[in-house]
Amino acid sequence: MTHFVPIERISEHGYRVRVTEELCVGPLGHVFLFGGAGLGAAVRALELTFGRGLVWATAQYVSFARLGDEVLLDISVAQAGRSVTQATVIGRVGDNTIFNVMGALGDREGYPDQHWRDMPDMPPPDACEDEPQRPTQDPKSRLRAGLDVRARPDAMRHQAAMQTGRSQLWIRQKRPGPVDAATLAIFADFVPGAIGGALGRSGGGNSLDNNLRVRKIVPTDWVLCDVQAQAAARGFGHGHMRLYAEDGTLMATASQSIILRTYTGPDAG
């Protein structure tokens, strides 16, 4: 079974990601690696290297990887203790840095298992409707083709999102595969679109970062992404997300800051 973000190990602390259409987004003529796929690749590399589950990771996006590029992932260990490993990943295309990722990994038994924010009321996925991607994507930007994304069947949901900044999406992979930390990193990168929707725009902007904090991952097909656009000013936007399993388990939280972009295509707004 091929992971949604396939990576190839090339050394003890080195991996390679081939930027295919299935990992790309972008409007006509501007096809690039989805930021969440970059973080997902780094998270997979960290978990495979150290054999520990992710606790926290943050990505800073520096540049774009284009369709057909090969991104090399280089891992450096900051510290490796008995229960926690801290490390960094640099993603490069040639001599150009595309992203930097810092992360912590570990699993510690015998401690409290609790969360304090319950899953919001949301119709089940089968009662929801497909959420189209805006703006319209280049035919070679096919990441969303591998995902099933559904929204509340409410004609007024966009107006509600503009008033409160809050929206919910059910997301799953179309082909069978486990929901893991790398998968959640991809889903977490739907925050920019929610910020754009809250502003009444088609699309949100370019991610500056992607922060993922994993509580615990349980078996689930669908993930409910509860998104809150927080604020926008000075040409930037900020938002966060909670990611729930179908049984209501809070699996992770995420947050992002973005560079706001103005889209003027036929499906703007």
C-alpha positions in Angstrom: 0.0 0.0 0.0 1.5 3.3 -1.1 1.3 6.2 1.4 -0.5 9.4 0.3 3.0 11.1 0.5 5.5 8.5 -0.7 9.1 9.0 0.4 12.2 7.1 -0.5 15.0 6.5 2.0 18.4 7.2 0.6 20.6 7.2 3.7 20.3 6.8 7.5 19.0 10.4 7.9 18.1 11.2 4.3 15.0 10.8 2.2 13.7 11.8 -1.2 10.3 13.1 -2.3 9.4 13.2 -6.0 7.0 16.1 -6.7 4.2 14.5 -8.7 0.9 15.8 -9.8 -0.8 14.0 -6.9 1.1 16.1 -4.4 0.6 19.5 -6.2 -1.9 22.3 -6.0 -2.0 25.7 -7.7 -4.0 27.7 -10.3 -3.4 27.6 -14.0 0.3 27.8 -14.8 1.5 27.8 -11.1 1.8 24.2 -10.0 3.7 23.5 -6.8 4.1 21.1 -3.9 1.3 21.4 -1.4 2.8 22.7 1.8 1.0 20.1 3.9 2.5 17.4 1.8 5.9 18.8 2.5 5.3 18.7 6.2 3.7 15.3 5.9 6.9 14.0 4.1 9.1 15.4 6.9 6.8 13.9 9.6 7.0 10.4 7.9 10.8 10.7 7.7 11.1 11.6 11.4 8.8 8.8 12.5 10.5 6.2 10.3 14.0 7.3 11.4 13.4 7.3 15.1 10.6 4.8 15.5 8.6 7.1 17.7 5.3 8.9 17.3 5.1 12.6 16.5 4.2 14.9 19.4 4.7 18.3 17.7 6.1 19.6 14.4 6.3 23.0 12.8 7.2 23.8 9.2 8.4 27.2 7.9 7.9 27.5 4.2 10.7 29.3 2.4 10.2 28.6 -1.3 8.2 26.5 -3.8 9.0 23.0 -5.1 7.7 22.7 -8.6 6.2 19.7 -10.5 8.9 17.3 -11.4 11.4 18.4 -8.7 13.0 16.1 -6.3 13.0 17.3 -2.7 15.8 15.9 -0.5 15.1 15.7 3.2 18.1 15.9 5.5 17.5 15.1 9.2 19.6 16.4 12.1 19.2 15.3 15.7 19.0 18.0 18.3 18.7 15.6 21.2 17.7 12.0 21.7 16.6 11.2 25.3 15.0 8.1 26.8 11.4 9.2 26.0 11.7 12.3 23.7 13.6 12.9 20.5 13.9 16.4 19.1 15.1 16.8 15.5 15.0 19.1 12.4 14.4 18.4 8.8 15.5 20.6 5.9 13.8 20.1 2.5 15.9 21.2 -0.4 15.7 21.2 -4.2 19.3 21.5 -5.4 20.9 24.2 -3.3 17.6 25.9 -2.5 15.9 25.4 0.8 12.2 24.8 0.3 11.1 24.3 4.0 12.5 23.8 7.5 10.8 21.5 10.0 11.4 21.1 13.7 9.7 18.3 15.6 9.5 16.3 18.8 8.7 12.6 19.0 7.9 10.3 21.9 5.4 8.1 23.7 5.1 8.1 27.5 2.8 5.6 29.2 1.0 6.0 32.5 0.0 9.7 32.2 -3.5 11.3 31.9 -5.4 10.8 28.7 -8.0 13.6 28.4 -9.2 16.4 26.1 -11.4 19.4 26.9 -12.9 20.4 23.6 -15.6 18.1 22.3 -16.3 17.6 18.6 -18.8 20.2 17.3 -22.2 19.1 16.0 -21.8 18.2 12.4 -23.9 15.9 10.1 -22.1 12.7 9.2 -20.1 12.6 6.0 -22.9 10.8 4.0 -25.3 13.6 4.8 -22.8 16.3 3.7 -22.0 17.6 0.2 -18.8 17.9 -1.8 -16.8 21.0 -1.2 -15.3 22.3 -4.4 -11.8 23.7 -4.5 -11.4 27.4 -5.1 -9.8 28.9 -7.1 -10.0 26.6 -10.0 -6.8 24.4 -10.2 -4.4 23.7 -13.0 -5.2 20.3 -14.5 -1.8 19.1 -13.2 -2.6 20.2 -9.7 -4.2 16.9 -8.6 -3.8 16.7 -4.8 -7.5 17.3 -4.2 -8.3 14.5 -6.6 -7.0 12.1 -4.1 -9.2 13.5 -1.2 -12.9 13.4 -0.5 -13.8 16.8 1.1 -17.3 17.4 2.3 -19.1 20.4 4.0 -22.3 21.0 5.9 -25.3 20.8 3.5 -26.3 24.4 4.3 -26.7 27.1 1.6 -25.9 29.7 4.2 -22.7 28.1 5.5 -20.4 30.5 3.6 -22.2 33.5 5.0 -22.0 32.0 8.5 -18.2 31.5 8.0 -17.8 35.1 7.0 -19.6 36.2 10.2 -17.8 33.9 12.7 -14.7 32.7 10.9 -15.6 29.1 11.8 -16.2 26.3 9.4 -16.0 22.4 9.4 -15.0 19.9 6.8 -15.0 16.1 6.7 -11.9 14.9 4.9 -10.6 11.4 4.0 -8.3 9.8 1.5 -10.1 8.3 -1.5 -7.7 5.3 -1.7 -7.4 3.0 1.3 -4.7 4.1 3.7 -4.2 4.7 7.4 -4.7 8.1 9.0 -1.4 8.9 10.6 0.5 12.0 11.6 1.6 12.7 8.0 -2.0 12.5 6.8 -3.1 14.9 9.5 -0.3 17.3 8.4 -2.0 17.4 5.0 -5.5 18.0 6.3 -4.1 20.7 8.6 -3.1 22.7 5.5 -6.7 23.4 4.8 -6.6 26.4 7.2 -5.7 28.9 4.5 -8.8 28.1 2.5 -10.9 28.6 5.5 -9.3 32.0 6.1 -10.1 32.9 2.5 -13.7 31.8 2.9 -14.1 33.8 6.1 -12.9 36.9 4.2 -15.2 36.1 1.3 -12.4 35.3 -1.1 -11.7 32.4 -3.4 -8.6 30.8 -1.9 -6.7 32.1 1.1 -3.0 32.6 0.4 0.5 31.1 0.7 1.4 29.4 4.0 4.2 30.8 6.0 4.1 27.9 8.5 2.2 24.8 9.4 2.1 23.7 13.1 0.8 20.3 14.1 0.3 19.0 17.7 -0.7 15.4 17.9 -2.6 14.2 21.0 -3.2 10.6 19.9 -4.3 8.9 16.7 -7.1 6.3 16.6 -8.5 4.3 13.7 -10.8 6.4 11.6 -11.8 6.7 8.0 -13.0 10.4 8.0 -11.4 13.3 9.9 -13.5 16.2 11.0 -11.5 19.4 10.6 -13.0 22.2 12.8 -11.4 25.4 11.5 -11.4 28.8 13.1 -10.1 31.8 11.1 -8.8 34.1 13.9 -7.7 37.4 12.4 -6.3 39.2 9.3 -4.3 42.4 9.1 -1.2 43.9 7.4 -1.6 41.5 4.5 -1.4 38.3 6.6 -4.0 35.9 8.1 -4.0 33.5 11.1 -6.1 30.5 11.9 -6.2 27.2 13.7 -7.8 23.8 13.4 -8.9 20.9 15.6 -8.9 17.4 14.0 -11.3 14.8 15.3 -11.8 11.1 14.5 -15.3 10.0 13.6 -15.9 8.7 17.2 -15.2 12.2 18.6 -11.6 11.7 19.7 -9.5 14.8 19.4 -6.5 13.6 17.6 -4.6 16.8 16.9 -4.6 20.6 16.7 -3.0 22.8 14.1 -2.4 26.4 13.3 -1.1 28.5 10.5 -0.2 32.0 9.4 -0.5 32.9 5.7 0.3 35.7 3.2 -3.0 36.9 1.9 -3.4 36.8 -1.8 -6.0 38.5 -4.0 -7.5 36.2 -6.6 -9.3 37.8 -9.6 -10.2 34.7 -11.7 -13.7 33.8 -12.9 -14.6 32.0 -9.6 -13.3 34.7 -7.2 -15.3 35.5 -4.1 
